[in-house]
Amino acid sequence: MLVIHRADLLLPGADREPVPGGAVLVEGRTVAAVGPYEKLAAANPGVRVRRWPGVLTPGLRNPYGPELLEHAYHPDPREADELGTEPLTGEALAALEMPDTRWGASARRGVQRLLAHGTVAVAGELRRDAVRDAVTRTGLRIEHRYAPPPGAPSLDPFAGGRPAEEVFMPPLAEGGPADFAVFEIPLPAETPPYKTLTTYGAKTCTATSLSGRLLHRRR
């Protein structure tokens, strides 16, 4: 099935300019075309159109896979009165009984929080089977990393001012996976344009697509 996702396009790269009124044509799990909305709509009459406020970018890569999913516990909302809502680490985590089933449930909630920040891939080796299974079931990509990145682990891949090539996944291109995120921010006027998104942060994410599936949508 074909779907046009209409939004201003922010395509990181030294030679890539923002595309006001842009769009991405998705066919199943892949990108069929990227360009101005009017051109894609004219070539595909009658195709379903999703209109998004803000900018559409390639999906993000979070470098802290193990730290966020295996070294932190994401409380169940039913535990909020006792444990709060933020991830627990260190002594707070050590005080909890953590069988595999609990690790798996925590990882599923952690993955949802990552998706809510535009993340489509995490880097780092996941050693717990329950955590790895929870991640792979969603389709979230797991990438290798050679050393832990500097800085404190964060759900926001832009934290610490990382360069675009470390944060964004490969550019959206015909035949590539339909992995993208939408952020409700104004179209950048500064150079490089992605710096505007760094300023606002990944918490402005309103939608995340992984292989053409909308796994996060803020209502």
GILINBEL-V98147 format. One record per residue. RES is the residue in one small letter. PSI is psi in whole degrees, 0 to 359 (* if undefined). Layout:
((RES;PSI) (RES;PSI))
//
This chain:
((m;138) (l;138) (v;134) (i;125) (h;112) (r;127) (a;163) (d;136) (l;131) (l;107) (l;96) (p;145) (g;149) (a;330) (d;16) (r;125) (e;150) (p;150) (v;96) (p;140) (g;34) (g;184) (a;158) (v;126) (l;121) (v;132) (e;106) (g;244) (r;356) (t;165) (v;127) (a;330) (a;154) (v;134) (g;196) (p;141) (y;314) (e;321) (k;314) (l;322) (a;321) (a;326) (a;347) (n;66) (p;141) (g;357) (v;143) (r;138) (v;128) (r;123) (r;125) (w;138) (p;144) (g;213) (v;149) (l;132) (t;167) (p;154) (g;164) (l;159) (r;123) (n;126) (p;358) (y;47) (g;301) (p;319) (e;321) (l;335) (l;337) (e;344) (h;18) (a;147) (y;127) (h;108) (p;147) (d;142) (p;331) (r;348) (e;6) (a;320) (d;325) (e;318) (l;352) (g;194) (t;347) (e;154) (p;141) (l;134) (t;178) (g;227) (e;325) (a;320) (l;319) (a;334) (a;351) (l;147) (e;123) (m;75) (p;169) (d;322) (t;323) (r;322) (w;318) (g;317) (a;320) (s;317) (a;322) (r;319) (r;323) (g;320) (v;319) (q;324) (r;323) (l;315) (l;325) (a;353) (h;20) (g;10) (t;131) (v;354) (a;145) (v;150) (a;144) (g;151) (e;126) (l;119) (r;337) (r;125) (d;318) (a;322) (v;313) (r;319) (d;318) (a;323) (v;311) (t;331) (r;328) (t;340) (g;358) (l;132) (r;143) (i;122) (e;154) (h;148) (r;150) (y;333) (a;152) (p;136) (p;155) (p;159) (g;167) (a;139) (p;139) (s;147) (l;340) (d;110) (p;341) (f;348) (a;136) (g;0) (g;37) (r;147) (p;158) (a;321) (e;340) (e;333) (v;313) (f;143) (m;174) (p;154) (p;148) (l;126) (a;154) (e;128) (g;349) (g;169) (p;143) (a;68) (d;107) (f;167) (a;153) (v;133) (f;131) (e;78) (i;161) (p;154) (l;125) (p;143) (a;345) (e;172) (t;131) (p;147) (p;331) (y;344) (k;331) (t;319) (l;325) (t;321) (t;315) (y;325) (g;159) (a;350) (k;347) (t;4) (c;133) (t;342) (a;146) (t;127) (s;132) (l;114) (s;42) (g;358) (r;128) (l;97) (l;347) (h;135) (r;116) (r;127) (r;*))
//
